[in-house]
Amino acid sequence: QVQLVESGGGLVQAGGSLRLSCAASGSIFGTRPMGWYRQAPGKQRELVATITSAGTSNYADSVKGRFTVSRVKGKNTVYLQMNSLKPEDTAVYYCTINFRFQDYWGQGTQVTVSS
């Protein structure tokens, strides 16, 4: 079993910042690719950012230059630093990890950006 626990969501004003954290535990061997997705009400889940085991990151165009994904070296723990937040960033943010060709998901953490 693989478990992911996210934290760090909340309510923030536009232009503010939040930092999300995610730690994976369970039957995982080695460091694995991880990522962040989000889902706004009435919309499909979308990619926010991914990071490989080596630390190479990739971002959705909508968050480039504002969000930064990072990970603890040698661990399956990732962070998402979100700056210059906009109301359209409001969503439930999910952490994911890929292990043995399967994606595992956290329970999600709510991020609400007020205008």
Summary of the structure (lengths in Angstrom):
residues: 115
radius of gyration: 13.5
end to end distance: 40.2
largest distance: 42.8
contacts: 336
relative contact order: 0.32
helix: 3%
strand: 56%
